[in-house]
């Protein structure tokens, strides 16, 4: 039994891939189909693995540029555009919800969307006609990110799609492996089962509880956005579905919808 309401937007955790995701024969279609099955959001709030900033920072709210925060790719990946409208009203709501002595908020008005935000959005909402706001992760501590998500949860009842964007496994050694590494398969299986059983305590301690946890995430920034998503959906974790699974260059691309 859940407490979801008819007008509440789902909350998402997705594996965002790298810029060459656009060339994959399957993944872009999976993302596009996912978005077609979602209610149309009034605005999108992105939390990406690629922006750590403390105190929590609110990004651009008028013109929203792109940050091509990657190196060594063909030139065409640096010419991608995503001219989404800014979301100043959403930014004001985020500040109002989060601001307090225990959670200060700062503004980065020139900070646009990094590839953890725009790469999936290009596939999911290619018209770029929905206002988008990105905020930073002020910490990588799972419990604190869960608290951020709990605080932002009311936005879901206001038509905001909250998206935690990471990668379900993220050790770039997989890119040179001839087959999908066992550590990626083992972690993905463990994570899937922990999500299905709503074992938030195990997920919070994933580096120690999961098989190959430290191999799957030598650094934790790509799993961390999951905890913001979990915090926004804490009262309806049973109402979840895995929308995308499988592997991409050895990394688990598992993506989950709550609500």
FIKOLZA-1660 file (N, C-alpha, C; in steps of 0.1 Angstrom, whole numbers, plus 5000, padded with zeros to 4 digits):
% residues 259
   i   px   py   pz ch aa at
   1 5008 4988 5000  A  X  N
   1 5000 5000 5000  A  X CA
   1 5009 5012 5000  A  X  C
   2 5006 5022 4992  A  X  N
   2 5013 5035 4991  A  X CA
   2 5004 5046 4994  A  X  C
   3 5011 5058 4996  A  X  N
   3 5003 5070 4998  A  X CA
   3 5004 5079 4986  A  X  C
   4 5007 5074 4974  A  X  N
   4 5008 5082 4962  A  X CA
   4 4995 5089 4959  A  X  C
   5 4995 5100 4953  A  X  N
   5 4983 5108 4950  A  X CA
   5 4983 5109 4934  A  X  C
   6 4971 5111 4929  A  X  N
   6 4969 5110 4914  A  X CA
   6 4978 5121 4907  A  X  C
   7 4980 5132 4914  A  X  N
   7 4987 5143 4907  A  X CA
   7 5002 5143 4910  A  X  C
   8 5007 5134 4918  A  X  N
   8 5021 5134 4922  A  X CA
   8 5029 5129 4910  A  X  C
   9 5040 5136 4908  A  X  N
   9 5050 5131 4897  A  X CA
   9 5058 5120 4903  A  X  C
  10 5062 5111 4894  A  X  N
  10 5071 5101 4899  A  X CA
  10 5085 5107 4902  A  X  C
  11 5093 5099 4909  A  X  N
  11 5107 5103 4911  A  X CA
  11 5116 5093 4904  A  X  C
  12 5127 5097 4898  A  X  N
  12 5135 5088 4890  A  X CA
  12 5150 5088 4895  A  X  C
  13 5156 5076 4894  A  X  N
  13 5170 5075 4894  A  X CA
  13 5174 5069 4881  A  X  C
  14 5182 5075 4873  A  X  N
  14 5186 5070 4860  A  X CA
  14 5201 5069 4859  A  X  C
  15 5206 5060 4851  A  X  N
  15 5220 5059 4847  A  X CA
  15 5221 5067 4834  A  X  C
  16 5230 5077 4835  A  X  N
  16 5229 5087 4824  A  X CA
  16 5239 5084 4812  A  X  C
  17 5248 5075 4814  A  X  N
  17 5257 5073 4803  A  X CA
  17 5267 5084 4800  A  X  C
  18 5274 5083 4790  A  X  N
  18 5283 5094 4785  A  X CA
  18 5278 5099 4772  A  X  C
  19 5284 5110 4766  A  X  N
  19 5279 5115 4754  A  X CA
  19 5276 5105 4743  A  X  C
  20 5285 5095 4741  A  X  N
  20 5282 5085 4730  A  X CA
  20 5269 5077 4732  A  X  C
  21 5262 5078 4744  A  X  N
  21 5249 5072 4745  A  X CA
  21 5240 5075 4733  A  X  C
  22 5241 5087 4728  A  X  N
  22 5233 5091 4717  A  X CA
  22 5234 5081 4705  A  X  C
  23 5246 5074 4704  A  X  N
  23 5248 5066 4692  A  X CA
  23 5245 5051 4695  A  X  C
  24 5241 5048 4707  A  X  N
  24 5237 5034 4711  A  X CA
  24 5224 5030 4704  A  X  C
  25 5224 5018 4698  A  X  N
  25 5212 5014 4691  A  X CA
  25 5199 5012 4700  A  X  C
  26 5201 5011 4713  A  X  N
  26 5190 5007 4721  A  X CA
  26 5186 5018 4732  A  X  C
  27 5197 5022 4739  A  X  N
  27 5194 5031 4751  A  X CA
  27 5187 5043 4748  A  X  C
  28 5189 5051 4738  A  X  N
  28 5181 5063 4735  A  X CA
  28 5166 5060 4734  A  X  C
  29 5163 5049 4727  A  X  N
  29 5149 5045 4726  A  X CA
  29 5143 5042 4739  A  X  C
  30 5151 5035 4748  A  X  N
  30 5145 5032 4761  A  X CA
  30 5142 5044 4769  A  X  C
  31 5151 5054 4768  A  X  N
  31 5148 5066 4776  A  X CA
  31 5136 5074 4770  A  X  C
  32 5135 5074 4757  A  X  N
  32 5124 5081 4750  A  X CA
  32 5111 5074 4754  A  X  C
  33 5110 5061 4754  A  X  N
  33 5098 5054 4757  A  X CA
  33 5095 5056 4772  A  X  C
  34 5105 5057 4780  A  X  N
  34 5102 5059 4795  A  X CA
  34 5095 5073 4796  A  X  C
  35 5100 5083 4790  A  X  N
  35 5095 5096 4792  A  X CA
  35 5080 5097 4786  A  X  C
  36 5078 5090 4775  A  X  N
  36 5064 5090 4770  A  X CA
  36 5054 5084 4779  A  X  C
  37 5058 5076 4788  A  X  N
  37 5049 5069 4798  A  X CA
  37 5048 5077 4811  A  X  C
  38 5055 5088 4812  A  X  N
  38 5054 5097 4824  A  X CA
  38 5044 5108 4822  A  X  C
  39 5038 5113 4832  A  X  N
  39 5030 5125 4831  A  X CA
  39 5039 5136 4827  A  X  C
  40 5034 5146 4820  A  X  N
  40 5042 5157 4816  A  X CA
  40 5045 5166 4828  A  X  C
  41 5058 5168 4831  A  X  N
  41 5061 5176 4842  A  X CA
  41 5060 5191 4839  A  X  C
  42 5057 5199 4850  A  X  N
  42 5058 5214 4848  A  X CA
  42 5072 5218 4848  A  X  C
  43 5081 5211 4855  A  X  N
  43 5095 5215 4855  A  X CA
  43 5103 5202 4859  A  X  C
  44 5116 5202 4856  A  X  N
  44 5124 5191 4860  A  X CA
  44 5135 5196 4869  A  X  C
  45 5138 5189 4880  A  X  N
  45 5148 5192 4889  A  X CA
  45 5159 5180 4888  A  X  C
  46 5171 5184 4884  A  X  N
  46 5181 5174 4881  A  X CA
  46 5192 5175 4893  A  X  C
  47 5195 5163 4897  A  X  N
  47 5207 5161 4907  A  X CA
  47 5216 5152 4900  A  X  C
  48 5228 5157 4896  A  X  N
  48 5237 5149 4888  A  X CA
  48 5250 5145 4896  A  X  C
  49 5255 5133 4892  A  X  N
  49 5268 5129 4898  A  X CA
  49 5279 5139 4896  A  X  C
  50 5277 5147 4886  A  X  N
  50 5288 5156 4881  A  X CA
  50 5288 5170 4887  A  X  C
  51 5280 5172 4898  A  X  N
  51 5281 5185 4904  A  X CA
  51 5280 5183 4919  A  X  C
  52 5292 5183 4925  A  X  N
  52 5293 5183 4940  A  X CA
  52 5297 5197 4944  A  X  C
  53 5289 5203 4953  A  X  N
  53 5292 5217 4957  A  X CA
  53 5285 5219 4970  A  X  C
  54 5293 5223 4980  A  X  N
  54 5288 5226 4993  A  X CA
  54 5291 5241 4997  A  X  C
  55 5281 5248 5003  A  X  N
  55 5267 5243 5006  A  X CA
  55 5260 5240 4993  A  X  C
  56 5248 5234 4994  A  X  N
  56 5240 5231 4982  A  X CA
  56 5238 5243 4974  A  X  C
  57 5240 5241 4961  A  X  N
  57 5240 5252 4951  A  X CA
  57 5229 5251 4941  A  X  C
  58 5222 5262 4938  A  X  N
  58 5212 5262 4927  A  X CA
  58 5218 5268 4915  A  X  C
  59 5216 5261 4904  A  X  N
  59 5223 5265 4891  A  X CA
  59 5215 5276 4884  A  X  C
  60 5218 5277 4871  A  X  N
  60 5212 5288 4862  A  X CA
  60 5197 5287 4862  A  X  C
  61 5191 5299 4862  A  X  N
  61 5176 5299 4862  A  X CA
  61 5171 5308 4851  A  X  C
  62 5179 5314 4843  A  X  N
  62 5174 5322 4831  A  X CA
  62 5179 5315 4819  A  X  C
  63 5189 5319 4813  A  X  N
  63 5195 5311 4802  A  X CA
  63 5203 5300 4808  A  X  C
  64 5200 5288 4803  A  X  N
  64 5206 5276 4809  A  X CA
  64 5216 5270 4800  A  X  C
  65 5229 5273 4801  A  X  N
  65 5239 5268 4792  A  X CA
  65 5242 5253 4795  A  X  C
  66 5250 5247 4786  A  X  N
  66 5255 5233 4788  A  X CA
  66 5269 5234 4791  A  X  C
  67 5273 5225 4800  A  X  N
  67 5287 5223 4804  A  X CA
  67 5292 5210 4797  A  X  C
  68 5301 5211 4788  A  X  N
  68 5306 5199 4781  A  X CA
  68 5318 5194 4790  A  X  C
  69 5315 5188 4800  A  X  N
  69 5325 5184 4811  A  X CA
  69 5331 5170 4808  A  X  C
  70 5337 5169 4796  A  X  N
  70 5343 5156 4793  A  X CA
  70 5354 5160 4782  A  X  C
  71 5363 5150 4781  A  X  N
  71 5375 5153 4773  A  X CA
  71 5378 5141 4763  A  X  C
  72 5384 5144 4752  A  X  N
  72 5388 5134 4743  A  X CA
  72 5378 5128 4734  A  X  C
  73 5366 5134 4733  A  X  N
  73 5356 5128 4724  A  X CA
  73 5356 5136 4711  A  X  C
  74 5350 5130 4700  A  X  N
  74 5348 5137 4688  A  X CA
  74 5341 5150 4689  A  X  C
  75 5344 5159 4680  A  X  N
  75 5339 5173 4681  A  X CA
  75 5324 5174 4681  A  X  C
  76 5317 5165 4675  A  X  N
  76 5303 5166 4674  A  X CA
  76 5296 5165 4688  A  X  C
  77 5303 5159 4697  A  X  N
  77 5297 5158 4711  A  X CA
  77 5297 5171 4718  A  X  C
  78 5306 5180 4713  A  X  N
  78 5307 5193 4720  A  X CA
  78 5298 5204 4713  A  X  C
  79 5291 5200 4703  A  X  N
  79 5282 5210 4696  A  X CA
  79 5267 5207 4700  A  X  C
  80 5265 5197 4708  A  X  N
  80 5251 5194 4712  A  X CA
  80 5245 5206 4719  A  X  C
  81 5233 5209 4717  A  X  N
  81 5226 5220 4723  A  X CA
  81 5213 5215 4730  A  X  C
  82 5209 5221 4741  A  X  N
  82 5197 5218 4747  A  X CA
  82 5191 5231 4754  A  X  C
  83 5185 5239 4746  A  X  N
  83 5181 5252 4750  A  X CA
  83 5168 5252 4759  A  X  C
  84 5168 5245 4769  A  X  N
  84 5156 5244 4778  A  X CA
  84 5154 5257 4785  A  X  C
  85 5142 5261 4788  A  X  N
  85 5139 5273 4796  A  X CA
  85 5144 5271 4810  A  X  C
  86 5148 5282 4816  A  X  N
  86 5151 5282 4830  A  X CA
  86 5139 5280 4839  A  X  C
  87 5141 5278 4852  A  X  N
  87 5130 5275 4861  A  X CA
  87 5132 5284 4874  A  X  C
  88 5130 5297 4872  A  X  N
  88 5132 5306 4884  A  X CA
  88 5122 5303 4895  A  X  C
  89 5110 5300 4892  A  X  N
  89 5100 5297 4902  A  X CA
  89 5104 5284 4910  A  X  C
  90 5108 5274 4903  A  X  N
  90 5113 5262 4909  A  X CA
  90 5125 5265 4918  A  X  C
  91 5134 5273 4913  A  X  N
  91 5146 5277 4922  A  X CA
  91 5141 5283 4935  A  X  C
  92 5131 5292 4934  A  X  N
  92 5126 5299 4946  A  X CA
  92 5120 5288 4956  A  X  C
  93 5113 5279 4950  A  X  N
  93 5107 5268 4959  A  X CA
  93 5118 5260 4965  A  X  C
  94 5128 5256 4958  A  X  N
  94 5139 5249 4963  A  X CA
  94 5146 5256 4974  A  X  C
  95 5149 5269 4972  A  X  N
  95 5155 5277 4983  A  X CA
  95 5146 5277 4995  A  X  C
  96 5133 5279 4993  A  X  N
  96 5123 5280 5004  A  X CA
  96 5123 5267 5012  A  X  C
  97 5123 5256 5005  A  X  N
  97 5123 5243 5012  A  X CA
  97 5136 5239 5019  A  X  C
  98 5147 5243 5013  A  X  N
  98 5160 5238 5018  A  X CA
  98 5166 5248 5028  A  X  C
  99 5164 5261 5026  A  X  N
  99 5171 5270 5034  A  X CA
  99 5169 5270 5048  A  X  C
 100 5179 5269 5056  A  X  N
 100 5178 5269 5070  A  X CA
 100 5192 5268 5076  A  X  C
 101 5194 5269 5089  A  X  N
 101 5207 5269 5095  A  X CA
 101 5215 5256 5093  A  X  C
 102 5207 5245 5091  A  X  N
 102 5214 5232 5089  A  X CA
 102 5215 5229 5074  A  X  C
 103 5210 5237 5065  A  X  N
 103 5211 5234 5051  A  X CA
 103 5211 5247 5043  A  X  C
 104 5222 5255 5044  A  X  N
 104 5223 5267 5036  A  X CA
 104 5223 5265 5021  A  X  C
 105 5218 5275 5014  A  X  N
 105 5217 5274 4999  A  X CA
 105 5225 5285 4993  A  X  C
 106 5232 5283 4982  A  X  N
 106 5239 5293 4975  A  X CA
 106 5235 5293 4960  A  X  C
 107 5237 5304 4953  A  X  N
 107 5233 5305 4939  A  X CA
 107 5246 5305 4930  A  X  C
 108 5245 5297 4920  A  X  N
 108 5255 5297 4909  A  X CA
 108 5248 5300 4896  A  X  C
 109 5245 5313 4894  A  X  N
 109 5236 5317 4883  A  X CA
 109 5242 5314 4869  A  X  C
 110 5255 5311 4868  A  X  N
 110 5261 5308 4854  A  X CA
 110 5263 5294 4853  A  X  C
 111 5259 5285 4862  A  X  N
 111 5262 5271 4862  A  X CA
 111 5251 5264 4854  A  X  C
 112 5254 5259 4843  A  X  N
 112 5244 5252 4835  A  X CA
 112 5243 5237 4837  A  X  C
 113 5238 5230 4827  A  X  N
 113 5236 5216 4828  A  X CA
 113 5248 5208 4824  A  X  C
 114 5253 5199 4833  A  X  N
 114 5265 5191 4829  A  X CA
 114 5259 5179 4821  A  X  C
 115 5268 5170 4817  A  X  N
 115 5264 5159 4808  A  X CA
 115 5255 5149 4816  A  X  C
 116 5257 5148 4829  A  X  N
 116 5248 5140 4837  A  X CA
 116 5233 5144 4836  A  X  C
 117 5231 5157 4833  A  X  N
 117 5218 5162 4832  A  X CA
 117 5213 5162 4818  A  X  C
 118 5221 5168 4808  A  X  N
 118 5215 5170 4795  A  X CA
 118 5216 5158 4786  A  X  C
 119 5226 5149 4788  A  X  N
 119 5226 5137 4780  A  X CA
 119 5213 5129 4780  A  X  C
 120 5208 5125 4792  A  X  N
 120 5195 5119 4792  A  X CA
 120 5183 5127 4788  A  X  C
 121 5184 5140 4791  A  X  N
 121 5172 5149 4788  A  X CA
 121 5171 5151 4773  A  X  C
 122 5182 5151 4766  A  X  N
 122 5181 5152 4751  A  X CA
 122 5173 5140 4745  A  X  C
 123 5175 5128 4751  A  X  N
 123 5167 5117 4746  A  X CA
 123 5153 5116 4752  A  X  C
 124 5151 5121 4764  A  X  N
 124 5138 5120 4770  A  X CA
 124 5128 5131 4766  A  X  C
 125 5134 5143 4765  A  X  N
 125 5125 5155 4762  A  X CA
 125 5133 5163 4751  A  X  C
 126 5134 5158 4739  A  X  N
 126 5142 5164 4729  A  X CA
 126 5137 5178 4725  A  X  C
 127 5124 5181 4727  A  X  N
 127 5120 5194 4723  A  X CA
 127 5125 5205 4732  A  X  C
 128 5131 5202 4744  A  X  N
 128 5137 5211 4753  A  X CA
 128 5127 5223 4756  A  X  C
 129 5115 5219 4759  A  X  N
 129 5105 5229 4762  A  X CA
 129 5099 5228 4776  A  X  C
 130 5106 5221 4785  A  X  N
 130 5102 5220 4799  A  X CA
 130 5113 5227 4807  A  X  C
 131 5109 5236 4816  A  X  N
 131 5119 5243 4824  A  X CA
 131 5127 5233 4832  A  X  C
 132 5141 5235 4833  A  X  N
 132 5150 5226 4839  A  X CA
 132 5158 5234 4849  A  X  C
 133 5160 5228 4861  A  X  N
 133 5169 5234 4871  A  X CA
 133 5178 5223 4876  A  X  C
 134 5191 5226 4877  A  X  N
 134 5200 5216 4883  A  X CA
 134 5205 5222 4896  A  X  C
 135 5206 5213 4906  A  X  N
 135 5211 5216 4919  A  X CA
 135 5223 5207 4922  A  X  C
 136 5232 5211 4931  A  X  N
 136 5244 5203 4934  A  X CA
 136 5241 5193 4945  A  X  C
 137 5249 5183 4946  A  X  N
 137 5250 5175 4958  A  X CA
 137 5259 5181 4968  A  X  C
 138 5254 5185 4980  A  X  N
 138 5263 5192 4989  A  X CA
 138 5272 5183 4997  A  X  C
 139 5270 5170 4995  A  X  N
 139 5278 5160 5002  A  X CA
 139 5276 5146 4995  A  X  C
 140 5285 5137 4998  A  X  N
 140 5283 5123 4992  A  X CA
 140 5278 5114 5003  A  X  C
 141 5275 5119 5015  A  X  N
 141 5270 5111 5026  A  X CA
 141 5256 5106 5024  A  X  C
 142 5253 5093 5022  A  X  N
 142 5240 5089 5019  A  X CA
 142 5229 5094 5028  A  X  C
 143 5231 5094 5041  A  X  N
 143 5220 5098 5050  A  X CA
 143 5217 5113 5048  A  X  C
 144 5227 5121 5045  A  X  N
 144 5224 5135 5043  A  X CA
 144 5217 5137 5030  A  X  C
 145 5221 5130 5020  A  X  N
 145 5214 5131 5007  A  X CA
 145 5199 5126 5008  A  X  C
 146 5197 5116 5016  A  X  N
 146 5183 5111 5019  A  X CA
 146 5175 5123 5025  A  X  C
 147 5181 5130 5034  A  X  N
 147 5175 5141 5040  A  X CA
 147 5172 5152 5030  A  X  C
 148 5181 5155 5021  A  X  N
 148 5178 5165 5010  A  X CA
 148 5166 5160 5002  A  X  C
 149 5165 5147 4999  A  X  N
 149 5154 5142 4991  A  X CA
 149 5141 5144 4999  A  X  C
 150 5141 5141 5012  A  X  N
 150 5129 5142 5020  A  X CA
 150 5124 5156 5020  A  X  C
 151 5133 5166 5020  A  X  N
 151 5130 5180 5021  A  X CA
 151 5124 5185 5008  A  X  C
 152 5129 5179 4997  A  X  N
 152 5124 5183 4983  A  X CA
 152 5111 5176 4979  A  X  C
 153 5107 5165 4987  A  X  N
 153 5096 5157 4983  A  X CA
 153 5083 5165 4979  A  X  C
 154 5080 5176 4986  A  X  N
 154 5067 5183 4983  A  X CA
 154 5067 5187 4968  A  X  C
 155 5078 5189 4962  A  X  N
 155 5078 5194 4948  A  X CA
 155 5071 5184 4939  A  X  C
 156 5071 5171 4942  A  X  N
 156 5065 5161 4934  A  X CA
 156 5050 5164 4933  A  X  C
 157 5044 5169 4943  A  X  N
 157 5030 5172 4943  A  X CA
 157 5027 5185 4936  A  X  C
 158 5037 5192 4932  A  X  N
 158 5036 5205 4924  A  X CA
 158 5040 5203 4910  A  X  C
 159 5040 5191 4905  A  X  N
 159 5043 5189 4891  A  X CA
 159 5057 5188 4887  A  X  C
 160 5066 5187 4897  A  X  N
 160 5081 5187 4894  A  X CA
 160 5086 5172 4893  A  X  C
 161 5093 5169 4882  A  X  N
 161 5099 5156 4880  A  X CA
 161 5113 5157 4886  A  X  C
 162 5116 5150 4897  A  X  N
 162 5129 5150 4904  A  X CA
 162 5137 5138 4898  A  X  C
 163 5149 5141 4893  A  X  N
 163 5157 5131 4887  A  X CA
 163 5171 5130 4893  A  X  C
 164 5174 5119 4900  A  X  N
 164 5188 5116 4904  A  X CA
 164 5195 5109 4892  A  X  C
 165 5206 5115 4888  A  X  N
 165 5213 5110 4876  A  X CA
 165 5227 5106 4879  A  X  C
 166 5229 5093 4878  A  X  N
 166 5242 5087 4881  A  X CA
 166 5246 5076 4872  A  X  C
 167 5251 5065 4878  A  X  N
 167 5253 5053 4870  A  X CA
 167 5254 5042 4880  A  X  C
 168 5246 5031 4878  A  X  N
 168 5244 5021 4888  A  X CA
 168 5257 5014 4892  A  X  C
 169 5266 5012 4883  A  X  N
 169 5279 5008 4886  A  X CA
 169 5288 5018 4878  A  X  C
 170 5300 5022 4884  A  X  N
 170 5308 5032 4878  A  X CA
 170 5323 5030 4882  A  X  C
 171 5329 5021 4875  A  X  N
 171 5343 5019 4876  A  X CA
 171 5348 5018 4861  A  X  C
 172 5355 5028 4857  A  X  N
 172 5359 5030 4843  A  X CA
 172 5368 5019 4838  A  X  C
 173 5373 5010 4847  A  X  N
 173 5381 4999 4843  A  X CA
 173 5372 4990 4834  A  X  C
 174 5359 4990 4836  A  X  N
 174 5350 4982 4828  A  X CA
 174 5351 4985 4813  A  X  C
 175 5355 4997 4810  A  X  N
 175 5354 5001 4796  A  X CA
 175 5365 4994 4788  A  X  C
 176 5375 4989 4794  A  X  N
 176 5386 4982 4787  A  X CA
 176 5385 4967 4789  A  X  C
 177 5375 4962 4796  A  X  N
 177 5373 4948 4798  A  X CA
 177 5367 4941 4786  A  X  C
 178 5371 4929 4783  A  X  N
 178 5366 4922 4771  A  X CA
 178 5351 4918 4772  A  X  C
 179 5346 4916 4785  A  X  N
 179 5332 4913 4787  A  X CA
 179 5328 4920 4800  A  X  C
 180 5315 4920 4803  A  X  N
 180 5310 4927 4815  A  X CA
 180 5317 4921 4827  A  X  C
 181 5324 4929 4835  A  X  N
 181 5331 4923 4847  A  X CA
 181 5321 4917 4857  A  X  C
 182 5326 4907 4864  A  X  N
 182 5317 4901 4874  A  X CA
 182 5313 4910 4885  A  X  C
 183 5322 4920 4889  A  X  N
 183 5319 4929 4899  A  X CA
 183 5307 4938 4895  A  X  C
 184 5306 4941 4883  A  X  N
 184 5294 4949 4878  A  X CA
 184 5282 4941 4878  A  X  C
 185 5282 4928 4874  A  X  N
 185 5271 4920 4874  A  X CA
 185 5266 4917 4889  A  X  C
 186 5276 4914 4898  A  X  N
 186 5272 4911 4911  A  X CA
 186 5266 4923 4919  A  X  C
 187 5272 4935 4917  A  X  N
 187 5266 4947 4923  A  X CA
 187 5252 4950 4918  A  X  C
 188 5251 4949 4905  A  X  N
 188 5238 4952 4899  A  X CA
 188 5227 4942 4904  A  X  C
 189 5230 4930 4905  A  X  N
 189 5221 4920 4911  A  X CA
 189 5217 4923 4925  A  X  C
 190 5227 4926 4933  A  X  N
 190 5225 4930 4947  A  X CA
 190 5217 4942 4948  A  X  C
 191 5220 4952 4941  A  X  N
 191 5213 4965 4941  A  X CA
 191 5198 4963 4937  A  X  C
 192 5196 4955 4927  A  X  N
 192 5182 4953 4922  A  X CA
 192 5174 4946 4934  A  X  C
 193 5180 4936 4940  A  X  N
 193 5173 4930 4951  A  X CA
 193 5171 4939 4963  A  X  C
 194 5181 4947 4966  A  X  N
 194 5179 4956 4977  A  X CA
 194 5168 4966 4975  A  X  C
 195 5167 4971 4962  A  X  N
 195 5156 4980 4959  A  X CA
 195 5143 4974 4960  A  X  C
 196 5142 4962 4954  A  X  N
 196 5129 4955 4954  A  X CA
 196 5124 4952 4968  A  X  C
 197 5133 4949 4977  A  X  N
 197 5129 4946 4991  A  X CA
 197 5129 4959 4999  A  X  C
 198 5131 4970 4993  A  X  N
 198 5130 4983 5000  A  X CA
 198 5140 4984 5012  A  X  C
 199 5152 4977 5010  A  X  N
 199 5161 4977 5021  A  X CA
 199 5170 4989 5020  A  X  C
 200 5165 5000 5025  A  X  N
 200 5172 5013 5024  A  X CA
 200 5185 5012 5033  A  X  C
 201 5184 5006 5044  A  X  N
 201 5196 5005 5053  A  X CA
 201 5208 4998 5046  A  X  C
 202 5205 4988 5038  A  X  N
 202 5216 4981 5031  A  X CA
 202 5221 4990 5020  A  X  C
 203 5212 4997 5013  A  X  N
 203 5216 5006 5002  A  X CA
 203 5225 5018 5008  A  X  C
 204 5221 5023 5020  A  X  N
 204 5229 5034 5026  A  X CA
 204 5243 5029 5029  A  X  C
 205 5245 5016 5032  A  X  N
 205 5258 5011 5035  A  X CA
 205 5263 5002 5024  A  X  C
 206 5260 5006 5011  A  X  N
 206 5263 4998 5000  A  X CA
 206 5278 4995 4998  A  X  C
 207 5287 5004 5002  A  X  N
 207 5301 5001 5001  A  X CA
 207 5306 4989 5009  A  X  C
 208 5299 4986 5020  A  X  N
 208 5302 4975 5028  A  X CA
 208 5293 4963 5027  A  X  C
 209 5280 4966 5024  A  X  N
 209 5270 4955 5023  A  X CA
 209 5270 4948 5010  A  X  C
 210 5273 4955 4999  A  X  N
 210 5272 4949 4986  A  X CA
 210 5284 4941 4982  A  X  C
 211 5282 4930 4975  A  X  N
 211 5294 4923 4969  A  X CA
 211 5300 4932 4959  A  X  C
 212 5313 4933 4960  A  X  N
 212 5321 4941 4951  A  X CA
 212 5317 4956 4951  A  X  C
 213 5312 4960 4963  A  X  N
 213 5307 4974 4964  A  X CA
 213 5318 4984 4961  A  X  C
 214 5330 4982 4966  A  X  N
 214 5341 4992 4964  A  X CA
 214 5347 4991 4950  A  X  C
 215 5345 4979 4943  A  X  N
 215 5349 4978 4929  A  X CA
 215 5339 4985 4920  A  X  C
 216 5326 4983 4923  A  X  N
 216 5316 4989 4915  A  X CA
 216 5316 5004 4916  A  X  C
 217 5320 5009 4928  A  X  N
 217 5320 5023 4930  A  X CA
 217 5333 5027 4937  A  X  C
 218 5345 5028 4930  A  X  N
 218 5357 5032 4937  A  X CA
 218 5355 5046 4943  A  X  C
 219 5348 5055 4937  A  X  N
 219 5343 5067 4943  A  X CA
 219 5327 5067 4942  A  X  C
 220 5321 5074 4950  A  X  N
 220 5306 5071 4952  A  X CA
 220 5297 5081 4945  A  X  C
 221 5302 5090 4938  A  X  N
 221 5294 5101 4933  A  X CA
 221 5283 5096 4923  A  X  C
 222 5285 5085 4917  A  X  N
 222 5275 5081 4907  A  X CA
 222 5263 5073 4913  A  X  C
 223 5266 5067 4925  A  X  N
 223 5255 5061 4932  A  X CA
 223 5247 5071 4941  A  X  C
 224 5254 5081 4945  A  X  N
 224 5249 5091 4955  A  X CA
 224 5235 5097 4951  A  X  C
 225 5233 5101 4938  A  X  N
 225 5220 5107 4935  A  X CA
 225 5208 5097 4938  A  X  C
 226 5210 5084 4938  A  X  N
 226 5200 5075 4942  A  X CA
 226 5194 5079 4956  A  X  C
 227 5202 5084 4965  A  X  N
 227 5197 5086 4978  A  X CA
 227 5188 5099 4979  A  X  C
 228 5190 5108 4970  A  X  N
 228 5181 5120 4969  A  X CA
 228 5168 5114 4964  A  X  C
 229 5168 5106 4953  A  X  N
 229 5156 5100 4948  A  X CA
 229 5148 5092 4959  A  X  C
 230 5155 5084 4966  A  X  N
 230 5149 5076 4976  A  X CA
 230 5143 5085 4987  A  X  C
 231 5149 5096 4990  A  X  N
 231 5143 5105 5000  A  X CA
 231 5130 5111 4996  A  X  C
 232 5130 5114 4983  A  X  N
 232 5117 5120 4978  A  X CA
 232 5106 5110 4977  A  X  C
 233 5109 5097 4977  A  X  N
 233 5099 5087 4975  A  X CA
 233 5097 5077 4987  A  X  C
 234 5101 5082 4999  A  X  N
 234 5103 5073 5010  A  X CA
 234 5090 5066 5014  A  X  C
 235 5078 5073 5011  A  X  N
 235 5066 5067 5016  A  X CA
 235 5059 5058 5005  A  X  C
 236 5066 5056 4994  A  X  N
 236 5061 5047 4984  A  X CA
 236 5071 5039 4977  A  X  C
 237 5081 5034 4984  A  X  N
 237 5092 5026 4978  A  X CA
 237 5086 5013 4973  A  X  C
 238 5075 5008 4978  A  X  N
 238 5069 4996 4972  A  X CA
 238 5064 4998 4958  A  X  C
 239 5061 5011 4955  A  X  N
 239 5056 5014 4942  A  X CA
 239 5067 5018 4932  A  X  C
 240 5075 5008 4928  A  X  N
 240 5087 5011 4920  A  X CA
 240 5087 5001 4908  A  X  C
 241 5094 5006 4898  A  X  N
 241 5097 4997 4887  A  X CA
 241 5110 5000 4881  A  X  C
 242 5117 4989 4877  A  X  N
 242 5130 4991 4869  A  X CA
 242 5126 4993 4855  A  X  C
 243 5129 5005 4850  A  X  N
 243 5126 5008 4836  A  X CA
 243 5136 5005 4826  A  X  C
 244 5149 5004 4830  A  X  N
 244 5160 5001 4821  A  X CA
 244 5170 4992 4829  A  X  C
 245 5174 4982 4823  A  X  N
 245 5185 4974 4829  A  X CA
 245 5195 4969 4819  A  X  C
 246 5203 4960 4822  A  X  N
 246 5214 4956 4813  A  X CA
 246 5227 4964 4815  A  X  C
 247 5236 4963 4805  A  X  N
 247 5249 4969 4807  A  X CA
 247 5253 4976 4795  A  X  C
 248 5261 4986 4797  A  X  N
 248 5267 4994 4786  A  X CA
 248 5282 4996 4788  A  X  C
 249 5289 4989 4779  A  X  N
 249 5304 4989 4780  A  X CA
 249 5308 4984 4794  A  X  C
 250 5301 4974 4799  A  X  N
 250 5304 4968 4812  A  X CA
 250 5298 4974 4824  A  X  C
 251 5292 4986 4823  A  X  N
 251 5286 4993 4834  A  X CA
 251 5271 4991 4835  A  X  C
 252 5265 4989 4846  A  X  N
 252 5251 4986 4848  A  X CA
 252 5243 4999 4846  A  X  C
 253 5234 4998 4837  A  X  N
 253 5226 5010 4833  A  X CA
 253 5212 5010 4840  A  X  C
 254 5211 5003 4851  A  X  N
 254 5198 5001 4858  A  X CA
 254 5192 5015 4861  A  X  C
 255 5180 5017 4858  A  X  N
 255 5173 5029 4861  A  X CA
 255 5159 5026 4867  A  X  C
 256 5155 5034 4877  A  X  N
 256 5143 5030 4885  A  X CA
 256 5134 5042 4886  A  X  C
 257 5121 5039 4886  A  X  N
 257 5110 5049 4888  A  X CA
 257 5102 5045 4901  A  X  C
 258 5100 5056 4909  A  X  N
 258 5092 5054 4921  A  X CA
 258 5079 5063 4919  A  X  C
 259 5068 5056 4922  A  X  N
 259 5055 5064 4920  A  X CA
 259 5050 5062 4906  A  X  C
% end
